[in-house]
């Protein structure tokens, strides 16, 4: 608002108190009159002296053009890592913080394939689908960018310190928040507009109906981006959000090719898992076929496969160790793609 009213930061700082109040209200006018906190400025200048640290403003040529043309672009961006990634075609990948093993595996596979096809993977460094998407993006050639809800001198959650370090080296970390900003609850919905604004589209993998990922999807739509959703079991609460998005017009994504075709991008995804059934013994293939793709318990496996509990348990363990299925909480089993 201030930049639109006065034209430049210099003119904002030179404006009279009454003009500032008319443009942005009394609290902001008072904050401008008070001036910047010297300690915060000195900390930021020291941070900027370190390699691969940058502060981008709306006036910089390196400011991401897609984000610049959103309704509410951040006035400044703190960036650590490969800043050129902010200018490359990107896809946001978001989803549940408590995904199923299948969902996390899907997110990583999609991200790796799309990264190899030339799309930088953008996500929020949260636990669950975000972390899986970053890992997949880093595996691919176009890498990954994390948009965080804290200052870049902090890592949240702390368990992702190693992942954040890897992103700083091979990808990038981005924040609109000043150094020292803690992980306040209101920061994360706010940063989602940056996450979607950097990307050409948004892919949702596993989301409940009240998931914060749906906020990102809505913001992507408001910004004119394509929204994609990976379908799941009709019985899973974590599929409800994705199914709702598809009902509202989101594109159903069964493979990375669905995303690339909709965005009209070339590329031959190579990281998606191929069906491994040919390497299995006939009785193992029959057991996997009887499982289907929904989560089932041991009794159902025995009933469908005509097996004793001991025989079924032994085969399930072998298939799990070989990566053909996942063991879920509650004694359930689910086949991988």
Secondary structure, 3 states (H helix, E strand, C coil): CHHHHHCCHHHHHHCCHHHHHHHHCHHHHHHHHHCCCHHHHHHHHHHHCCCCEEEEECCCCCCCHHHHCCCCCCCEEEEEECHHHHHCCEEEEEECCCCCHHHHHHHHHHHHHHHHCCCEEEECCCCCHHHHHHHHHHHCCCCEEEECCCCCCCCCCHHHHHHHHHHHHHCEEEECCCCCCCCCHHHHHHHHHHHHHCCCEEEEECCCCCCCHHHHHHHHHHCCCEEEEECCCCCCHHHHHHHHHHHCCCEECCCHHHHHHHCCCCCCCCCCCCCCHHHCCHHHHHHHHHHCCCCEEHHHHHHHHCCCHHHHHHHHHHHHHCCCEEEECCCEEEECC
